[in-house]
């Protein structure tokens, strides 16, 4: 059972219409309908809103949606199952490098950068920089895909 089917099943058991669930969860009825039909994958934030409205544990929804591994309770990586770094165009690379430098400059201006109440080592700062860079790459790729008509998207 996928997450959309599960949400529909719980909603129907509680005798709620899609519009009622939309009202209680502050998620649009169209978005809920797309999730239930399997056309959209809900984000963790949307799952939290729906879990509160349906009065089901958030962790259950996260597990069914594939965000949490049941055996380890750890997040499952969802980088479109590509362990390699996402590739971008040269222009996107330059833009991302500027964004990354700006973020790192802002972070370096913070005196005594801490992580879990411990000062960050240079290695920690490098790992943080790499994580931010990866996040920026993913955001740029997803935004590019979101605004590219389907017929022009790369087939995987």
Secondary structure, DSSP 8 states (H G I E B T S, - for coil): --HHHHHHHHHHHTT--HHHHHHHHTS-HHHHHHHHTTSS---HHHHHHHHHHHT--HHHHHHHHTSB-TTT--B---STT--S-----HHHHHHHHHHHHHHHHHHHTSTT-EETTEE--HHHHHHHHHHHHHHHHHHHHHHHHHTS-GGGS---
